[in-house]
Amino acid sequence: MAALAVALAGCGSEKKIPASLGTTNATTTTDSDGCHPIKTPDPEERHAPKPKRPLDTSKTYDVTLETNCGSFTIRLDVKDSPHATASFVSLVRRGYFLQTIFHRIVPGFVIQGGDPTGTGTSGPGYSTVDKPPKDTKYVEGVVAMAKTQTEPAGTAGSQFFVVTGPDAATLPPDYALLGHVTKGLDIAKRISNFGDPSDPSGSPLRLVVIEKATVDVH
């Protein structure tokens, strides 16, 4: 599982967005899965400028991601990952994540998003590096930044993953810590059920789209 987990946490091979996962009749009515149907977003490359300054460590930063299947909130780990968290907040404020999908969903492991092309191969046009502490454990609720296996430890672009099960605990401390889910972990875990358990690459069986992303500073 460890070797498999590393591969899944990286960008991986190109994945196409199945149009059948969406609908042309978007509605706010939720179904038995707690989701409302939504149109499949048009994949597109999105680039953004790299932020020049880290976030204020005396403040707390919470990012809420609202999807068509519910919302969850991430408290950012500004101390351990000053560069990745500053980048994430900058991208959220620029609307980078709007209408992006969770392109990799592995039941009992992770849900991964943050790529506006939906392929798992793209990013904002820059990267940051925050090598995580050696004792880092990717336990349930932890949110970290995805990278390829060839990139240095702690490299981050825009792709992130939320740990939704025990299998990620075997991952080595190679992935920059973005933060942890403080609210809505049940939503993230429910989304993790929408992956094909027979496909180790994490093909989604249902379209999950980020419809809104906000930053709360306090």
MOCOR-V995520 format. One record per pair of residues at least 12 apart in sequence whose ideal C-beta (glycine too) atoms are under 6 Angstrom apart, sorted by sequence separation. I is the first residue (numbers start at 1). J is the second residue. If there is no record, write none. Layout:
i:I j:J
i:I j:J
This chain:
i:26 j:38
i:103 j:115
i:194 j:206
i:26 j:39
i:62 j:75
i:100 j:113
i:146 j:159
i:23 j:37
i:61 j:76
i:103 j:118
i:145 j:160
i:146 j:161
i:100 j:116
i:22 j:39
i:101 j:118
i:103 j:120
i:143 j:160
i:144 j:161
i:191 j:208
i:22 j:40
i:160 j:178
i:143 j:162
i:156 j:176
i:19 j:40
i:57 j:78
i:142 j:163
i:153 j:174
i:131 j:153
i:132 j:154
i:154 j:176
i:17 j:40
i:55 j:78
i:131 j:154
i:140 j:163
i:130 j:154
i:164 j:188
i:129 j:154
i:138 j:163
i:164 j:189
i:129 j:155
i:162 j:188
i:54 j:82
i:127 j:155
i:128 j:156
i:164 j:192
i:63 j:92
i:38 j:68
i:55 j:85
i:127 j:157
i:138 j:168
i:139 j:169
i:145 j:175
i:55 j:86
i:144 j:175
i:145 j:176
i:36 j:68
i:54 j:86
i:35 j:68
i:124 j:157
i:138 j:171
i:144 j:177
i:145 j:178
i:35 j:69
i:112 j:146
i:123 j:157
i:124 j:158
i:144 j:178
i:34 j:69
i:51 j:86
i:123 j:158
i:143 j:178
i:34 j:70
i:51 j:87
i:143 j:179
i:136 j:173
i:142 j:180
i:51 j:90
i:134 j:173
i:141 j:180
i:141 j:181
i:87 j:128
i:132 j:173
i:48 j:91
i:84 j:128
i:114 j:158
i:115 j:159
i:132 j:176
i:141 j:185
i:83 j:128
i:114 j:159
i:132 j:177
i:48 j:94
i:84 j:130
i:114 j:160
i:130 j:176
i:83 j:130
i:48 j:96
i:81 j:130
i:112 j:161
i:46 j:96
i:110 j:161
i:111 j:162
i:110 j:163
i:111 j:164
i:109 j:165
i:108 j:165
i:41 j:99
i:109 j:167
i:110 j:168
i:108 j:167
i:109 j:168
i:84 j:145
i:91 j:158
i:74 j:143
i:46 j:116
i:44 j:116
i:84 j:156
i:43 j:117
i:43 j:118
i:48 j:124
i:50 j:126
i:47 j:124
i:47 j:125
i:111 j:191
i:111 j:192
i:107 j:192
i:107 j:193
i:15 j:103
i:107 j:195
i:105 j:194
i:106 j:195
i:105 j:195
i:107 j:197
i:84 j:176
i:84 j:178
i:81 j:176
i:81 j:177
i:106 j:202
i:80 j:177
i:105 j:202
i:8 j:106
i:104 j:202
i:105 j:204
i:77 j:177
i:17 j:118
i:77 j:179
i:76 j:179
i:15 j:119
i:75 j:179
i:14 j:119
i:15 j:120
i:74 j:179
i:75 j:180
i:102 j:208
i:14 j:121
i:74 j:181
i:75 j:182
i:12 j:120
i:101 j:209
i:11 j:120
i:72 j:181
i:73 j:182
i:11 j:121
i:73 j:183
i:100 j:210
i:73 j:184
i:72 j:184
i:71 j:184
i:97 j:210
i:72 j:187
i:72 j:188
i:97 j:213
i:70 j:187
i:92 j:213
i:69 j:191
i:92 j:215
i:89 j:215
i:9 j:146
i:10 j:147
i:11 j:148
i:10 j:148
i:10 j:149
i:69 j:208
i:67 j:208
i:68 j:209
i:6 j:149
i:67 j:210
i:65 j:210
i:66 j:211
i:66 j:212
i:65 j:213
i:64 j:214
i:9 j:161
i:63 j:215
i:62 j:216
i:61 j:217
i:59 j:217
i:60 j:218
i:5 j:168
i:5 j:170
i:1 j:167
i:5 j:171
i:2 j:170
i:1 j:170
i:38 j:209
i:22 j:207
i:21 j:207
i:8 j:202
i:4 j:200
